[in-house]
Each structure stands twice: as C-alpha cells, then as structure tokens.
Amino acid sequence: MGRMFGTDGVRGVANRPPMTAEMVLEIGRATAYVCKQHQKTQRHRIVIGKDTRVSGYMLENALTAGICSMGVDVYLLGPIPTPGISFITRSMRADAGLVLSASHNPYQDNGIKIFSRTGYKLPDVEEDEIEQLITSGEIKDIRPTANEVGKAQRIDDAIGRYIVFCKNTFPDQVTLEGLKIVLDCANGATYKVAPIIFSELGAEVVAIHNKPNGVNINDGCGSQHTEDLRQTVQETGADIGLAFDGDGDRLIAVDENGDELTGDHIIAICAEWYKRRGLLHHNRVVATVMSNFGFHEAMRRLDIEVGVAPVGDRYVLEMMKEQQATLGGEASGHLIFANHHTTGDGIIAALQLLAVMRLEEKRLSDLASVMRLYPQKLVNLEVKQKPPIEEIPEIMSAIKTAETELSGQGRVLIRYSGTQSMCRVMVEGPDEDTTQRLTKALADTVQQCIG
C-alpha cells in the first residue's frame, strides 16, 4: 500500500482508501492505543476538530467510534481552524488532537492530521507505530469492554477560547481601528472565527467566501485562488486582503493595490522587523526548498541566515526547534511564529503582519519592497511511480542544462509531492520568457520519463 502518512498526515478522496469510514475507525483505534502507551494517566482524552467538508460528518463519527472503542474519551470541537485544535489540545492537556481536513485540497478529499499533547505535529516514529498496528492487524485484537470503553462529548466554547488566544498575540498598545480588511475565508474553518477576531480588534471587516455549504471549500477562493480577494480589495478601497485556506493554517496577503504577497514576502517583512528589534533568535529564519530565489537574496542583504528544510510545515518546525529559530515558513503560506504558537496559523500570521504595518505606520506595498519576487513557474505532473530523481539520467541532464543557462540568476527544483501522485517542476529565472521556456523543457523531459 505504501506509507499511509504523508508530509501532513493521511489524505485522500473521502470514501475511498485510505479515507474510508472503516479505515478512519482503525486509525482512531490505533491512535488511541499509541496515546495510552505513551501517556500513563488514569483517564485518556483525545480532541477532534474538522473543517467544513461534507465528508467530515461521516468521518468524525467513525473516528470517534474508533477512539472510544479503545477506552479513550473524545472531545468534539466541530469546525475550527487546524491551529485552533492544536491550541485546545495543549490547553486541555489532552493526549492528542486529531484534525479532519484536507487543507487546501478540493472538497471531495479529506484527511487526518494528528497533534501530540504538546501541540506539535505527531513525530514520524509515532505515526509509524499507528500505521504498523493497522497494517499488521494487531489492533483488531485489542478490545476493552464494559466501563473501560470511552465516552464522547462536545465542547461548546472551543471557538471562543481560540479567539482569545489569537487576540492575545497582537500587541496590547495598538488596535486595527481605521483599517479596512478583506478576509477570504475559503468557505472553510475560519469562516466564523476570523471576522470576529479582526473586527473585535477594531478593523472594518469585509468577509468573502464565508458561507460554507460542505462542497464549496477552497472552490475558486482562499489562499490558492486570490482573484476575488484582489478584486474586492480594489473595489472597496481596503488597506489589505487576507486569504486563508480551508483549514486556516495558511495565509496569503494582498496589498492595497491588489498585488499578491506570498508567504516568502510575509516572512521577509516580519524577519526584518524582528531583527531590528532584537527578536530574531540567532539571527535566523527557516524556509523550504520552495522558497523564492528573491527571498534568499533579501535575507543575504539583511544579513539574516536561512535554514532550508524539506517541504512541509512539520519539517520547517523541526528545523526551527533544532536551530532555535523564532520565525519560519513556506512560500505557500504556512507561517510559524514560534513565540506565539506550536504550529502554522494563518490568523496569527495575519495579526503579526498587521502589527508591523501598524507599528511601522506603513502601507503593505511599502513593506513588501523588502524583497523582489523572481519570476517562477510551477508545473504539477501526474506520475504513476516515484523513482529517485537523481537516478534518472535524462532528467538530471536536463536540470544541468537549465542551471548552466541560469548561471546563478535563478534555480531549478524537481520534487515529488508528499501527499499526491505528482511531480512538481519549478523554475525561477531572471525574466518570464526564460523561466517559461526552461520549465516547459524540463516538464517535457519529466513527462517522457515518468509521466
């Protein structure tokens, strides 16, 4: 079957393996068992939250049944951003927090992310334990009975707790009064909490894509589709637009002119501000192999060191912990402020960006000038298998040819998706024509070899 857990939990089309009710029940059972082995307490508890996908109802019940069948109690949060589940897990001292979400994927997909009791993503070694229990069939023979079976209940004020937590990351001495903010909630998990948070801090809020119906999550909206956000910012004369993804752990911003800022821009803005105030621990940020060439150029100019992690916010966070960095993230909008949270949080990232705007008294477009975004082209190719790229001579030769032409004025990256059967071909170059041409040549080679 291949490894069940990818770079961000288990993910797939809902009602097909591995995201069937039967498999989700087994994942719940195995997760509960592993939690009991690692945490020696009298009564064990696991928190479950979800985004707004219609399949969440089905899978939430299956997951609850599996956990309770192993003698662990369940606390149901309902629709709430993924980082909110991390926070609630930690504040309740629960054994784990499980998130039913496929993040930025379309509504027909769903997935499971697991947080440990500390609020961090579950380590690979514990994911492997869960997977081994399922694939070996060992979990089928472990069945508590009578009063050892778990119970389930809902927590009605989870959203309120998370709202307070987020607002407490914003500086006490400033407000958002006088700012007009457009929020694109992606018809996802931020649809209720985000407008409340920003309006309570004083902003005039215009919310779009904030009416989820189970099937419109991420549909032409959110952090991957900012067309509506850019248009609304310009039409309303807003100061900033903020786009979250379906589960609220990503942020992409739009300035007052309707221009999009990636996660790289936001990290660069906050890194410069942190450095000038002595808040950037060890003068270091952590990015990924997907970060723009212009980001690295800006960090060199600012004399800030950059740690480069594999793609996936969990790997960014692991490197941040190893190198004791305060700030890190991905160009896609996963942004981690370790002084505020244990995971990427779109709302908290937005609040930090707004804090810089307020304290510096600058427009977002002015702040964004800290870095030049090099032209980038990314092509996603479906593949039937994932042989190591370095073992395919034709692809390696094509990469060398492209890098020779770029001559230090850009870069090439070819990598497999950690959650889908795709190969990502990315080129950054000095101009659009060169970037487009080299990307097409590389994509054609990849398609011929493994497509």
C-alpha positions as CSV (number, residue, x, y, z in Angstrom):
1,M,0.0,0.0,0.0
2,G,2.9,2.4,0.6
3,R,3.3,4.6,3.6
4,M,-0.1,5.8,4.8
5,F,1.2,9.0,6.4
6,G,2.5,11.7,4.0
7,T,4.1,15.0,4.9
8,D,0.9,16.2,6.5
9,G,-1.0,13.2,7.9
10,V,-3.2,10.9,5.9
11,R,-5.1,12.3,2.9
12,G,-7.2,11.0,0.0
13,V,-10.6,11.1,-1.6
14,A,-13.3,10.7,1.0
15,N,-15.0,7.2,1.0
16,R,-12.0,5.7,-0.9
17,P,-9.0,4.1,0.7
18,P,-7.4,5.3,2.9
19,M,-10.1,7.8,3.8
20,T,-13.0,5.3,4.2
21,A,-15.0,5.2,7.4
22,E,-13.6,1.7,8.1
23,M,-10.0,2.8,7.8
24,V,-10.6,6.0,9.7
25,L,-12.1,3.9,12.5
26,E,-8.9,1.8,12.6
27,I,-6.8,5.0,12.6
28,G,-8.8,6.2,15.6
29,R,-8.3,2.9,17.4
30,A,-4.6,2.8,16.7
31,T,-4.0,6.4,17.6
32,A,-5.8,5.9,20.9
33,Y,-3.8,2.8,21.7
34,V,-0.5,4.6,21.0
35,C,-1.6,7.5,23.2
36,K,-2.3,5.1,26.0
37,Q,1.1,3.5,25.7
38,H,2.9,6.9,25.7
39,Q,0.9,8.7,28.4
40,K,0.4,6.9,31.7
41,T,-2.7,8.7,33.1
42,Q,-5.9,7.4,34.7
43,R,-8.3,8.6,32.0
44,H,-7.2,9.4,28.5
45,R,-8.6,12.1,26.2
46,I,-8.4,13.0,22.5
47,V,-9.7,16.1,20.9
48,I,-11.3,16.0,17.4
49,G,-11.9,19.0,15.2
50,K,-12.7,19.4,11.5
51,D,-13.1,21.8,8.6
52,T,-16.3,22.3,6.7
53,R,-16.3,19.4,4.2
54,V,-19.5,17.4,3.9
55,S,-17.5,14.2,4.5
56,G,-16.5,15.5,7.9
57,Y,-19.8,14.3,9.4
58,M,-19.2,10.7,8.3
59,L,-15.5,10.6,9.2
60,E,-15.9,12.3,12.5
61,N,-18.3,9.6,13.7
62,A,-16.0,6.8,12.5
63,L,-13.0,8.4,14.2
64,T,-15.0,8.9,17.4
65,A,-16.2,5.3,17.4
66,G,-12.6,4.0,16.9
67,I,-11.2,6.1,19.7
68,C,-13.9,5.3,22.2
69,S,-13.6,1.6,21.4
70,M,-10.1,1.7,22.8
71,G,-11.2,3.2,26.1
72,V,-10.3,6.8,25.4
73,D,-12.7,9.7,25.8
74,V,-13.4,12.1,22.9
75,Y,-14.0,15.8,23.0
76,L,-15.6,17.2,19.8
77,L,-14.8,20.8,18.8
78,G,-16.8,20.9,15.5
79,P,-15.5,23.2,12.7
80,I,-12.4,25.1,13.9
81,P,-9.1,26.0,12.2
82,T,-6.4,23.4,12.5
83,P,-4.1,25.6,14.7
84,G,-7.1,26.0,17.0
85,I,-7.2,22.3,17.5
86,S,-3.5,22.3,18.4
87,F,-4.1,25.1,20.9
88,I,-7.1,23.3,22.5
89,T,-5.2,20.0,22.7
90,R,-2.4,21.7,24.6
91,S,-4.6,23.8,26.9
92,M,-6.7,20.8,27.9
93,R,-3.7,18.6,28.4
94,A,-5.3,16.0,26.1
95,D,-3.3,13.1,24.9
96,A,-3.7,14.1,21.2
97,G,-5.6,16.3,18.9
98,L,-7.0,15.0,15.6
99,V,-8.0,17.2,12.7
100,L,-10.3,16.0,9.9
101,S,-9.2,18.2,7.0
102,A,-7.5,18.0,3.6
103,S,-6.3,21.6,4.0
104,H,-6.2,23.4,0.6
105,N,-7.5,20.3,-1.4
106,P,-10.9,20.3,-3.1
107,Y,-14.0,19.3,-1.1
108,Q,-14.1,15.6,-2.2
109,D,-10.8,15.0,-0.4
110,N,-10.3,14.7,3.3
111,G,-7.6,13.7,5.7
112,I,-6.4,13.3,9.2
113,K,-3.6,15.4,10.9
114,I,-2.5,14.4,14.4
115,F,-1.1,16.7,17.1
116,S,0.6,15.5,20.2
117,R,-0.3,16.6,23.7
118,T,2.3,19.4,23.4
119,G,0.5,21.0,20.4
120,Y,3.2,19.9,17.8
121,K,2.5,17.6,14.9
122,L,2.9,13.9,15.9
123,P,6.5,12.7,15.2
124,D,7.2,10.3,12.3
125,V,8.1,7.5,14.8
126,E,4.6,7.6,16.4
127,E,2.9,7.8,13.0
128,D,4.8,4.7,12.1
129,E,3.6,2.9,15.3
130,I,0.0,3.8,14.3
131,E,0.5,2.5,10.8
132,Q,2.2,-0.7,11.9
133,L,-0.7,-1.5,14.3
134,I,-3.2,-1.2,11.4
135,T,-1.2,-2.9,8.6
136,S,-0.2,-5.8,10.9
137,G,-3.8,-6.3,12.1
138,E,-2.6,-6.3,15.7
139,I,-5.1,-3.5,16.6
140,K,-8.1,-5.8,15.8
141,D,-7.4,-8.0,18.8
142,I,-7.2,-5.2,21.4
143,R,-10.8,-4.5,22.6
144,P,-11.6,-3.0,26.1
145,T,-15.0,-3.8,27.4
146,A,-17.6,-2.7,30.0
147,N,-16.6,0.6,31.8
148,E,-13.3,0.7,30.0
149,V,-15.0,1.9,26.8
150,G,-14.6,5.7,26.2
151,K,-17.2,8.4,26.1
152,A,-17.7,11.4,23.7
153,Q,-18.9,14.9,24.4
154,R,-18.9,18.3,22.6
155,I,-17.0,21.4,23.8
156,D,-19.3,24.3,23.0
157,D,-16.9,27.2,23.7
158,A,-13.8,26.0,21.8
159,I,-14.1,28.8,19.2
160,G,-14.3,31.4,22.0
161,R,-11.1,30.0,23.6
162,Y,-9.3,30.1,20.3
163,I,-10.4,33.7,19.6
164,V,-9.0,34.9,22.9
165,F,-5.7,33.0,22.2
166,C,-5.3,34.6,18.8
167,K,-6.1,38.1,20.0
168,N,-3.5,37.8,22.8
169,T,-0.7,37.5,20.2
170,F,-1.5,41.1,18.9
171,P,0.4,44.0,20.7
172,D,-1.6,45.5,23.5
173,Q,-0.6,49.1,22.7
174,V,-2.2,49.1,19.2
175,T,-5.5,48.4,17.6
176,L,-6.8,47.9,14.0
177,E,-9.0,50.9,14.1
178,G,-9.1,52.8,10.8
179,L,-8.0,49.8,8.8
180,K,-10.4,48.2,6.2
181,I,-9.6,44.5,5.8
182,V,-11.0,42.0,3.3
183,L,-11.0,38.4,4.6
184,D,-11.3,35.4,2.2
185,C,-12.3,32.5,4.5
186,A,-12.2,29.9,1.7
187,N,-15.6,28.7,2.8
188,G,-13.6,26.8,5.4
189,A,-12.8,26.6,9.0
190,T,-12.0,30.3,9.5
191,Y,-15.5,31.4,8.3
192,K,-16.7,32.2,11.8
193,V,-13.6,33.0,13.9
194,A,-11.6,35.2,11.5
195,P,-14.3,38.0,11.1
196,I,-14.8,38.1,14.8
197,I,-11.1,38.4,15.7
198,F,-10.3,41.2,13.3
199,S,-13.5,43.2,13.9
200,E,-13.0,42.9,17.7
201,L,-9.5,44.4,17.3
202,G,-11.1,47.4,15.7
203,A,-10.9,46.8,11.9
204,E,-13.7,47.3,9.4
205,V,-14.1,43.8,8.0
206,V,-15.4,42.8,4.6
207,A,-15.7,39.0,4.6
208,I,-16.0,37.0,1.4
209,H,-16.3,33.2,0.8
210,N,-17.5,32.8,4.4
211,K,-20.7,30.8,3.7
212,P,-19.6,27.1,3.7
213,N,-22.1,24.5,2.4
214,G,-19.9,21.4,2.6
215,V,-18.9,21.4,-1.0
216,N,-17.6,25.0,-1.7
217,I,-14.5,24.8,0.5
218,N,-11.4,26.1,-1.5
219,D,-13.6,26.3,-4.6
220,G,-12.1,29.2,-6.6
221,C,-11.2,31.0,-3.3
222,G,-8.8,31.1,-0.4
223,S,-5.0,31.1,-0.4
224,Q,-4.7,29.3,-3.7
225,H,-7.2,31.4,-5.6
226,T,-6.9,35.1,-4.8
227,E,-8.7,36.6,-7.8
228,D,-11.8,37.5,-5.9
229,L,-9.8,38.9,-3.0
230,R,-7.7,41.1,-5.2
231,Q,-10.7,42.4,-6.9
232,T,-12.6,43.1,-3.7
233,V,-9.6,44.9,-2.1
234,Q,-9.5,47.3,-5.1
235,E,-13.3,47.8,-5.3
236,T,-13.7,48.5,-1.6
237,G,-10.5,50.6,-1.2
238,A,-9.3,48.2,1.5
239,D,-5.9,48.5,3.1
240,I,-5.1,44.8,3.0
241,G,-6.6,41.5,1.9
242,L,-6.0,38.2,3.8
243,A,-6.7,34.8,2.3
244,F,-6.8,31.6,4.4
245,D,-7.0,28.1,3.2
246,G,-9.7,25.5,4.0
247,D,-8.3,24.6,7.5
248,G,-6.9,28.0,8.3
249,D,-3.2,27.2,8.7
250,R,-2.1,29.1,5.6
251,L,-2.1,32.9,4.8
252,I,-1.6,34.7,1.6
253,A,-1.9,38.5,1.7
254,V,-2.9,41.2,-0.9
255,D,-1.7,44.8,-0.6
256,E,-3.8,47.9,-1.1
257,N,-3.1,47.9,-4.9
258,G,-4.4,44.3,-5.3
259,D,-0.9,42.7,-5.6
260,E,-0.4,39.3,-4.1
261,L,2.2,38.7,-1.4
262,T,3.4,35.1,-0.9
263,G,4.5,33.5,2.3
264,D,8.1,34.5,1.4
265,H,7.1,38.2,1.4
266,I,5.4,37.9,4.8
267,I,8.4,36.1,6.4
268,A,10.8,38.7,4.9
269,I,8.7,41.6,6.3
270,C,8.5,40.1,9.7
271,A,12.1,38.9,9.8
272,E,13.4,42.4,9.1
273,W,11.1,43.9,11.7
274,Y,12.1,41.2,14.3
275,K,15.8,41.7,13.5
276,R,15.7,45.5,14.1
277,R,14.0,44.9,17.5
278,G,16.3,42.1,18.6
279,L,13.5,39.5,18.5
280,L,15.0,37.3,15.8
281,H,16.7,34.5,17.7
282,H,20.1,33.6,16.5
283,N,19.6,35.9,13.5
284,R,18.0,33.1,11.6
285,V,14.8,32.1,9.8
286,V,13.8,28.8,8.4
287,A,12.4,28.4,4.9
288,T,12.0,25.4,2.5
289,V,13.4,24.3,-0.9
290,M,10.4,26.0,-2.5
291,S,11.2,29.5,-1.2
292,N,11.8,32.1,-3.9
293,F,15.3,33.0,-5.1
294,G,14.4,36.6,-4.3
295,F,13.7,35.7,-0.7
296,H,17.2,34.3,-0.2
297,E,18.6,37.4,-2.0
298,A,16.7,39.6,0.5
299,M,17.9,37.6,3.5
300,R,21.6,37.9,2.3
301,R,21.1,41.7,2.0
302,L,19.7,41.9,5.5
303,D,22.5,39.6,6.9
304,I,19.9,37.0,8.1
305,E,20.8,33.4,8.0
306,V,18.4,30.9,6.3
307,G,17.9,27.3,7.2
308,V,16.4,25.3,4.3
309,A,14.0,22.5,5.3
310,P,12.2,19.9,3.1
311,V,8.7,20.9,2.0
312,G,6.1,20.5,4.8
313,D,5.4,22.7,7.8
314,R,6.3,19.9,10.2
315,Y,9.8,19.8,8.7
316,V,10.1,23.6,9.0
317,L,9.1,23.4,12.6
318,E,11.5,20.6,13.3
319,M,14.4,22.7,11.9
320,M,13.2,25.7,13.8
321,K,13.3,23.8,17.1
322,E,16.8,22.4,16.2
323,Q,18.2,25.8,15.4
324,Q,16.1,27.7,18.0
325,A,14.6,30.0,15.3
326,T,11.6,32.2,16.1
327,L,10.3,32.5,12.6
328,G,9.9,30.2,9.6
329,G,7.5,29.0,6.9
330,E,6.7,28.2,3.4
331,A,6.0,30.3,0.2
332,S,2.6,28.6,0.1
333,G,1.6,30.5,3.3
334,H,2.4,28.1,6.1
335,L,3.9,30.6,8.6
336,I,5.2,29.7,12.0
337,F,5.7,32.2,14.8
338,A,7.3,30.0,17.5
339,N,7.0,32.8,20.1
340,H,3.2,32.6,19.7
341,H,2.2,29.0,18.6
342,T,3.5,25.5,18.1
343,T,2.2,25.2,14.5
344,G,1.4,27.3,11.4
345,D,-1.5,29.6,12.0
346,G,-3.0,31.8,9.2
347,I,-4.8,34.1,11.6
348,I,-1.8,34.6,13.9
349,A,0.4,35.2,11.0
350,A,-2.0,37.9,9.7
351,L,-2.0,39.5,13.1
352,Q,1.8,39.7,13.2
353,L,1.8,41.2,9.7
354,L,-0.8,43.8,10.7
355,A,1.2,44.6,13.8
356,V,4.2,45.5,11.6
357,M,2.0,47.7,9.4
358,R,0.6,49.5,12.5
359,L,3.9,49.9,14.4
360,E,5.8,51.0,11.3
361,E,2.9,53.1,10.1
362,K,3.5,51.9,6.5
363,R,1.3,50.5,3.7
364,L,1.7,46.9,2.9
365,S,3.1,47.7,-0.6
366,D,5.9,49.7,1.0
367,L,6.8,46.8,3.4
368,A,6.7,44.3,0.6
369,S,9.6,46.1,-1.2
370,V,11.9,44.3,1.2
371,M,12.2,41.6,-1.5
372,R,12.0,41.2,-5.2
373,L,10.0,38.2,-6.3
374,Y,11.8,36.4,-9.1
375,P,9.5,35.0,-11.9
376,Q,8.5,31.5,-11.0
377,K,6.8,28.8,-13.0
378,L,5.5,25.6,-11.3
379,V,4.1,22.6,-13.2
380,N,2.4,19.7,-11.5
381,L,2.7,16.4,-13.5
382,E,0.8,13.3,-12.6
383,V,3.1,10.3,-12.2
384,K,2.5,6.5,-11.9
385,Q,5.5,6.0,-9.7
386,K,8.2,8.0,-7.8
387,P,11.7,6.7,-8.6
388,P,14.5,8.9,-7.2
389,I,15.0,11.9,-9.5
390,E,18.8,11.6,-9.2
391,E,18.7,8.1,-10.7
392,I,17.1,9.2,-13.9
393,P,19.9,10.4,-16.2
394,E,17.7,12.2,-18.7
395,I,16.1,14.4,-16.0
396,M,19.5,15.1,-14.3
397,S,21.0,16.1,-17.7
398,A,18.1,18.5,-18.4
399,I,18.5,20.1,-14.9
400,K,22.2,20.6,-15.5
401,T,21.5,22.3,-18.9
402,A,18.9,24.6,-17.3
403,E,21.1,25.6,-14.4
404,T,24.0,26.4,-16.7
405,E,21.8,28.8,-18.6
406,L,20.5,30.4,-15.4
407,S,24.1,31.0,-14.3
408,G,23.3,31.9,-10.7
409,Q,20.3,34.1,-11.6
410,G,17.6,31.6,-10.6
411,R,17.2,28.0,-9.8
412,V,15.6,24.6,-10.7
413,L,13.7,22.3,-8.4
414,I,12.1,19.0,-9.3
415,R,10.5,17.1,-6.4
416,Y,7.6,14.7,-5.7
417,S,4.5,15.8,-3.8
418,G,4.4,14.3,-0.3
419,T,0.6,13.9,-0.4
420,Q,-0.3,13.3,-4.1
421,S,0.9,11.2,-7.1
422,M,2.6,14.2,-8.6
423,C,6.0,15.5,-9.6
424,R,6.5,19.2,-9.2
425,V,8.7,21.0,-11.7
426,M,9.7,24.5,-10.7
427,V,12.0,27.1,-12.3
428,E,12.8,30.6,-11.1
429,G,14.7,32.9,-13.5
430,P,15.6,36.4,-14.3
431,D,12.7,37.0,-16.6
432,E,9.4,35.5,-17.6
433,D,10.4,34.2,-21.0
434,T,13.5,32.3,-19.8
435,T,11.5,30.9,-16.8
436,Q,8.6,29.7,-19.0
437,R,10.9,28.1,-21.7
438,L,13.1,26.2,-19.2
439,T,10.1,25.0,-17.2
440,K,8.4,23.6,-20.4
441,A,11.6,21.8,-21.4
442,L,12.1,20.2,-18.0
443,A,8.4,19.3,-17.7
444,D,8.5,17.6,-21.1
445,T,11.5,15.6,-20.0
446,V,9.9,14.5,-16.8
447,Q,6.7,13.6,-18.6
448,Q,8.6,11.4,-21.1
449,C,10.5,9.6,-18.3
450,I,7.9,9.0,-15.6
451,G,4.6,10.6,-16.6
